[in-house]
Amino acid sequence: MITPIEKEIIQETDIAEAIVPTDVAPEEIVAVSPVAKVPHARGGRGAIRGRSQRGGGRGRAPRERGEFEQVTIDARRVARVMAGGRRFNFSLVVVIGDKKGRVGVGLGKGIDTALAIDKATRDAKRHLITVVRTASGSIPHQVSTKYASSTVEIIPSKGRGLVAGSAVRTVLDLAGVTDVVTKIHSRSKNKLTIARATIAALAKLRSA
């Protein structure tokens, strides 16, 4: 006869082995990892590692908030046909920033979303830049840059707020830039190249 605690372990293990669907939005992707099983104690009941038997895990310490905020702007699942079948990998683009002038874009690939996000975050931290801003949070002058097939133009506009779309808005928001109007002069919808074009444009800014 299966005890209630064993039934809970089986259900959580089945959930952990599920494959992330391709039509899930990047911000909705949550990495899952297999639940570790702990052997039954002598004369007692088994337990799940990291969870208290009483209180449902309410006694855990809250996670500390990091120095940077991060947003996943693009996520893809790539399949390779191997001898034993198809093998799936994930490719994610992450933007990090402190909304105080520092921002970076990173690309990460891995066999699961957790590994890909970790690699993308480390890559973004290695490519951090400091944006030159005015006292109001705008930029000192107009700037335009082309990266690959994407061309991004950023124009200061007092009192307009942040007028931008696609990955440009995410990069500028995490950099703490406001009162600007942006234009994307290309038909490309590749969010990675648009984000890197925005970073290249911000890196060209010089103080007045």
N, C-alpha and C positions, 0 to 999 in steps of 0.2 A: 504493500500500500504506500502511495506517494504522500509524504507529509506536506503541509502547506509551504514550508520553507524551501523544500526541494522543487515544488511546483513553481515557485517564484523564480528560482535560479534558472530553471529550464526556459521559462518565458523570456527572461531578460537576455539569455544567451541567444535565443532565436532572433530577438530584435537586433542584437549586435551584429549578427551575420547577414543582415539584410543589405542589399545593394542600393545605393543612392540613385533614384531615377534621374533621367537626363533632363526632364522638363522642370526640375526644381530651380527656383530663382537662386542666385548666388547668396543673397542675404539670408535665405531660408535653410541653407545647408548647415547641418550640425554634425560634427564628427562623433562617431560612436566607437567605443572600444569594447572588446569582449569582457564580460564580467568574470573576475577571478573567483574561483571557488575555494573555500577553506574547508579542510576535512572536518568531520564531526569531532567535537571534543569528547573526551572520555566521560561517558555518563551524561552528556548534555546534548543540546541541539547545535546544528551547524550555523554558520554566520556568513554573511557576505562582506568581503573586505571593503573597508571605507564606509560602511553603514552600520549605525548602531541598531541593536535588536530592539531597543526601546526608544521611542521618540521619532522614528522614521528619518534619522539623519539631521534632525533639527539642531543638534548640538555642534555641528560643524562651524569652524571659523569662517567668516565671509572672505571671499577672494579679494585681494588687494587690487585696486585699480592701477593700471600701468601708467607710465609717463605719457604714452601716445595713445590716441584713439585710432582705431583701424576699421577700414571698410573694404569689403570684397566687392570689386566692381565687375569682375568677369570670372566665370567658372566653366570649364569644359571637361567632359569625360571622353578620353581617347581610348579606342580599342585596338589592340594588336592581335593578329591571328597567329597563334603559335601551334606547335605540333599537338599539344593537348587541348587546344581550344582557344577561346579569346581571352586575352589578358587586359584588364582595364587599368588605366592610369588617370590621374586628375591633374589639371593645370589651372591654377588660380592666380589672379592679379589682385594685389592688395595695396591700398594707399594708407599710409600712416601719417599722423601729424599731431602737433600739440596745440594748434589754433593760436600759436604765439609767434609764428614765422617759420617754423621748421616743418618740412614735409618731405616725403619720399615715396617712390613707387617701386614695388618689387614683384617678381615673378617666381612662382614656386611650383614644382612638379613632384608628385609622389603617388604611391600606391593607394593612399587614402587621403581624405580631405584634411585630417589633422596634420599629417606630415607635410602636405602641400602648403597649408596655411603657415606652418612654422617656418618652412624654407622661404616663402614669400616675405614674411615679416622680417627675417634676418637680412634678406636681400634689400628690402626697403630701408632698413637701418644703415646699411653700408652705403646707400646712395642718398642720404639726407642732404638737403640744402637749406640755407637760411635765406628767407625772402626779405628783400628790402621793402619796407612799408612806410607810409606816411603816418602822421599822428592820428589820423582818422581811420586808419586801417586800409587805405587805398594804396595804389602804386604810384611812384613819382612820375612816370612817363609812359607813353604808349609803347608796346613791344609786340613783335610778331616773329614767329619761328616755325620752321618746317622740320618735321621729323618723319622719316620714311615717306608715307603717302599722306600724312596729316599735317595741315598748316593751321596754327592757332594764333589768333590776334587778341590781345587784351588791351582795353582802352579804359583809362580812368574816367569816372563819371560821378561827380560829387552828388551825394544825396540819392542815388539810384539804388543803392544796395548791391546785392550780388545778382547780376543778370547773366546767367550761364546755363548750359545744359550738358547732358552726357557726362563723360568722365571729367570734363573741365570744371564743372561745378563741385564735384567731390574733392578734387585737388585744391581748389581755391578755398573751399570751406574749411578743410582740415589745416590749411596754411594760415587761416585767420584773415584772409583778404576780403574786403568788402568795397562797395562803391565803385564797381567796375562793370563794364560791358564787354562781352567776349563774342568772337565769331570763329567758326570752324570753316575754313575755306577748302573743303574737300568732300568727296562723296563717301569716303571711307568711314565705316562704322566700327572699326577696330578700336576698342576701348584702351588697349595697351598702348598703341601708338599715339592716340589722342592724349592720354595721360602723360606720356613721356614728352610729347610736344609741349604740353603745358608746363612741365617741370623745366624744360630747356628755355622756354620763354621767361619764366620767373628767374632763372639763373642769370639772365642777361640784364636784369634791372640794376641800375646804379643810382645811388643817392644824389639828390639835386645839389 
